[in-house]
Amino acid sequence: MSNQALGTRIISCAICGFFEIVTERCTLNNFSQDTLRAYSYLMFIKANKTTKSGTEYTNYLLVESIHTERGPRHKVIASLGNLKPAPAEYWYQLAKKVERSLAGQLSLLDEPEVEEIVEKVGKRKSTLDENAEQEVDSDRTEQIDIDGIRVEEAREAGPSHVGHQMWLKLGMNEILQDLEFDERERVLTELLVLNRLIAPGSEVATRDWVPRTALPDILGSENCELGWRTLYTHLDKLHELRSAIENSLVERERTLLNLDDSILLYDLTSTYFEGLCTNNDQAQRGYSRDHRPDCKQVVVGLVLNRDRFPTAHEVFDGNTIDTTTVDQMLDVLDARAGGQRKGRTVVVDRGMSSRENLATIRSRGYHYMVASRQSERDEYLAELEDSDGWLSFEKVRHGKYLNTVLNRISIKRVSSTTVKKVKEKKLKTAQQKFERARKAAELAQEQNDAEDKILTKSLKAVELNIELKYAEQDSAHLDNLIICVSQGRIEKDRAIREKQEKKFLADVTALKTRVDAGKVKPNKVHENIGRLKERYSRVARYYDLVLDDTTNQFTFTENAQKKELAEELDGSYIIRTDRNDLSDQEIWQTYMLLTRVESAFRDMKTPLIERPIFHQLERRVQTHIFVCVLAYHLLALIEKLFRDKGISTSWETIRETLRTHQVSTVVVPYLKTPKVLRVRRGTTPEKPHTEIYDVLGITHEPLQALKSWSESASQFAKS
């Protein structure tokens, strides 16, 4: 914008807030006695004369020439009062000094008159700004059609906002970009993971869910347009890159969050299917931890670090036995670590504590910490009954107003002498069993017994020889054993044992009835007995099941001594480790970290709803579980940030609290124009929302306000 009348140019001003003076000196001429003007660039001093009661008064004004739609106008900067008479050149110099001072230039001389004028300008500007704001607000209120204001397209934003910010914190977009995912593919991956985190559903349900959230606003509406097959097709791409994504994510978390991966917590769970799964070889029936033996399933192995973040996961066949998975999971960990960071400690439960697995863990360069099988407690009954050497403490939950004692624990280290004696006894027993089996096999061959009998005895000898080898390896290592007695487990163990005993006796009685009725062939009775002992291993060991081959009579009797021993052992367990640098309590605390894997499985199955699985193809089942693990990474980060602030809560609670924070479009119609203003923005977050956002360290606003204008439909109708 320009003003050629005074030989000057005008753009936005640093002095008055509306225009900026561009220094281009004006011509000094045409000064009259009635209107005294001293021009300095665009600013000048003007005499304003008024007559009152026959007396003429002169008030001098500091004025700026501005350009308006109606032409040049004078804008009063400040009233200077009644100045003393002076020549025009003096007023010109004074105006120039004031202008320079207002522009921020400092004078080397003390000029009180200039300072006084500048102070007046400042006071007038503040008053004008306040009045201008009031006038603008008043003007807008008059123009807006208040009755026509409405809110449209309200969408849930809180959980999506948190999920997206956690996605960014973990650098997931960078990880995917390094794997050559384009923007569309990165968004599809995020949609799958955030759906699993916020409102778990099928891929078809995800397609319907996305438009009901603020994700199109956050991620871009064009990227959130989904076809019926879009997400299924994207699952297939993710399947090929699961390991690469997980490896990069684990490494990024380790460095970004300074995570401790010296402890590896490994456990298994099962996940069942709906449908026949005829196209999935991994879908098999097996031991169901979901109590759904009627459904096919897969077994999921998960490794966490001490800080609850997943380090690795694997999907196994549904009929996989726990003890057979350790070697395969160690392969995954070795590949991920690149052969580095050996010496870490693998913590597993008693289901994977066989001597074969412990030997495998040692041979891979890892330490181990396991709970021994329940039958091993019998060998240390004397230590359990000895009252010396116990350390007792309480497990306490610290509340805001009250501390609650959750459990009372007593622990005791078994002496190395006792451990050595037990191992020597086991080795001797293994040697004796092998020798008997070897001799029986040799005798069967010498007597030319039937081939199947010779084969059975030979296989038994081979099996016991393997057991002997492991016993020899085990005896070469003196583990540290910690006996633990949990007051909270005593009642639990008793209830489990009594429940299993009731079922065991019912099945044994049913077997006896069928044997007595001649409905079971003699050679099948032993098979039935073996199945019962395997199914009810906790209680079958203190019952004697006998089949008299002569009379074909089946009997079962309770061994009172063994049952009494089992009752004494309720609530007790033994922790075994090859670590020599930990105290008794540190060993117990480290082993109890394994409950974090159980908690992770609960999170994956409940808030993330991992199961039931409806996919029928093996690759999509594996990718579905992978997406659940990625969602759990976000969940783990959210809950860690709360724990770091000393706040105990869960993602379920946070998610429900955030559902009331939304984004919406406010439609503002005006009375004197056919256009309406649309403002797309988040609702004002309430205190619970801001508290969550502050803990997580993220912005309170899900998106920046977007303003747009459109024609009013009502105006079109009138025209």
Secondary structure by P-SEA (a helix, b strand, c coil): ccccccccccccccccccccccbbbbbbccccccbbbbbcccbbbbbbbbbcccbbbbbbbbbbbbbccccbbbbbcccccccccccaaaaaaaaaaaaaaaaccccccccaaaaaaaaaaaaaaaaaaaaaaaaaaaaaaaaccccccccccccccaaaaaaaaaaaaaaaaaaaaaacccaaaaaaaaaaaaaaacccccaaaaaaaaaaccccccccccccccccaaaaaaaaaaaacaaaaaaaaaaaaaaaccccccbbbbbcbbbbbcccccccccccccccccccccbbbbbbbbbbcccccccccccccccccccccaaaaaaaaaaaaccccccbbbbbccccccaaaaaaaaaaccccccccccccccccccccccccbbbbbbbcccccccccccbbbbbbbccaaaaaaaaaaaaaaaaaaaaaaaaaaaaaaaacccaaaaaaaaaaaaaaaaaaaaaaaaaacbbbbbbbbbccaaaaaaaaaaaaaaaaaaaaaaaaaaaaaccccccaaaaaaaaaaaaaccccccbbbbbcccccbbbbbbaaaaaaaaaaaccbbbbbbccccccaaaaaaaaaccaaaaaaaaaaaccccccccccccaaaaaaaaaaaaaaaaaaaaaaaaaaaacccccaaaaaaaacccbbbbbbbbbccccbbbbbbccccccaaaaaaaaaacccccccccccbbbbbaaaaaac
